[in-house]
Amino acid sequence: MPFDPVEEAHRHWVDHGWAEAADGMAMVTSIMRVQQILLARIDEVLRPLELTFARYELLMLLTFSRQGSLPLSVIGARLQVHPASVTSAVDRLEAQGFVERQAHATDRRTKLAVLTDTGRKVAADATERLNERVFGDIGLDPGDLAELRRILTSLRRTAGDF
């Protein structure tokens, strides 16, 4: 595109008398666009492994857990997603052979998602690919990257994300 559509929207906000909200609108719109750009890059890397970013996150959460397993309710809380989304992701990962559902040893009502050896291998492969093609070079210099991370962490904290 020969112009920045976010800056053009900012100009329109100001022209229409919404100058006090123009910077906030441009920031939100920019973050949403950056999310789309990054998700497209991530999807391109994960597609050959038949993973989405949501399922990758779940695999990594299990990888980092002490036993390679967690109750579905804990997964939902840690990933900050609805229980139905956890169930759907676990269903897909189970169909792929990456996780198994097991009964909790002491609580019959609780189901665990348990990482399989195949799941552990695909998570490691996906991480290696993402580190090489996405995470290792986001497109910002290290100082800007650290500053952006600090700013976004502050925004998340203020919003009650943690």
C-alpha positions in Angstrom: 0.0 0.0 0.0 1.4 3.4 -0.8 0.2 4.9 2.5 -0.3 3.8 6.1 -4.0 3.2 6.6 -3.7 3.5 10.4 -2.2 7.0 10.0 -4.9 7.8 7.5 -7.6 6.7 10.0 -5.8 8.8 12.7 -6.0 11.8 10.5 -9.7 11.2 9.9 -10.3 10.9 13.7 -8.7 14.2 14.3 -10.5 15.8 11.3 -13.9 14.6 12.7 -13.2 16.1 16.2 -12.1 13.0 18.0 -8.5 14.1 18.5 -8.5 13.0 22.2 -9.2 9.4 21.1 -7.1 9.4 17.9 -3.9 8.1 19.4 -5.7 5.3 21.3 -7.6 4.3 18.2 -4.3 4.2 16.2 -2.6 2.2 18.9 -5.4 -0.4 19.1 -5.7 -0.7 15.3 -1.9 -1.1 15.0 -1.8 -3.8 17.6 -4.7 -5.6 15.9 -2.9 -5.4 12.6 0.4 -6.6 14.0 -1.4 -9.5 15.6 -2.7 -10.5 12.1 0.8 -10.2 10.6 2.3 -12.3 13.4 -0.4 -14.9 13.3 0.0 -15.3 9.5 3.7 -15.9 10.0 3.1 -18.4 12.8 0.4 -20.2 10.8 2.8 -20.5 7.9 5.3 -22.2 10.2 2.8 -24.4 12.1 0.6 -25.5 9.1 3.0 -28.3 7.9 2.8 -29.7 11.5 -1.0 -29.5 11.4 -1.0 -27.2 14.4 -2.6 -23.9 15.2 -1.0 -21.4 17.6 -3.7 -22.3 20.2 -2.9 -26.0 20.1 0.9 -25.2 20.0 0.4 -23.2 23.2 -1.4 -26.1 24.9 1.4 -28.5 23.9 4.0 -26.1 25.3 2.1 -25.7 28.5 2.1 -29.4 29.0 5.8 -29.6 28.0 6.7 -27.1 30.7 4.5 -28.9 33.4 6.3 -31.1 35.9 4.5 -34.3 34.9 3.6 -33.5 31.3 0.0 -33.4 32.3 -2.5 -30.9 33.6 -6.2 -30.8 34.5 -8.3 -29.3 31.7 -9.5 -26.6 34.1 -5.9 -25.6 34.9 -5.1 -25.4 31.1 -8.0 -23.1 30.6 -7.0 -20.8 33.5 -3.3 -20.7 32.4 -4.1 -20.1 28.7 -6.9 -17.7 29.7 -9.4 -19.4 27.4 -13.0 -20.7 27.8 -13.4 -24.4 28.8 -15.1 -25.2 25.5 -11.9 -24.0 23.7 -9.8 -26.2 25.9 -12.0 -29.2 25.1 -11.9 -28.5 21.4 -8.1 -28.1 21.4 -7.6 -31.3 23.5 -9.9 -33.2 21.1 -7.9 -32.2 18.1 -4.5 -32.9 19.8 -5.9 -36.3 21.0 -7.0 -37.2 17.5 -3.5 -36.3 16.3 -1.9 -38.5 18.9 -0.2 -35.6 20.6 -2.1 -35.8 23.9 -4.2 -38.4 25.8 -7.0 -37.8 28.2 -6.6 -39.6 31.5 -8.6 -39.8 34.7 -7.1 -37.9 37.7 -5.7 -40.3 40.3 -7.6 -38.8 43.2 -10.5 -36.8 41.7 -12.9 -38.8 39.5 -14.4 -35.6 38.2 -11.1 -34.2 36.9 -9.7 -35.1 33.5 -6.1 -34.7 32.6 -4.5 -33.8 29.3 -1.3 -35.9 29.1 1.4 -35.1 26.6 2.5 -38.2 24.5 6.0 -38.8 23.3 4.8 -37.8 19.8 3.3 -34.6 21.2 6.6 -33.8 22.9 8.5 -34.3 19.7 6.1 -32.2 17.6 6.2 -29.4 20.2 10.0 -29.4 20.1 10.0 -29.4 16.3 7.4 -26.5 16.2 9.4 -24.5 18.8 12.6 -24.9 16.8 10.8 -23.7 13.6 9.1 -20.8 15.4 12.3 -19.7 17.1 14.1 -19.8 13.7 11.5 -18.2 11.5 9.4 -16.0 13.9 10.5 -15.5 17.5 14.2 -15.1 16.8 13.6 -12.1 14.4 10.4 -10.3 15.0 11.6 -7.3 12.9 12.6 -5.0 15.7 16.0 -4.2 17.1 16.6 -5.6 20.6 16.1 -2.3 22.4 12.8 -1.6 20.7 11.7 -5.2 21.3 12.5 -4.9 25.1 10.7 -1.5 25.3 7.6 -2.8 23.4 7.5 -5.8 25.7 7.7 -3.5 28.8 4.9 -1.3 27.4 2.6 -4.2 26.5 3.2 -5.8 29.9 2.2 -2.6 31.6 -0.9 -2.4 29.5 -1.8 -6.0 30.3 -1.2 -5.4 34.0 -3.4 -2.2 34.0 -6.1 -4.2 32.2 -6.1 -6.8 35.0 -4.6 -9.6 32.7 -2.5 -10.7 35.7 
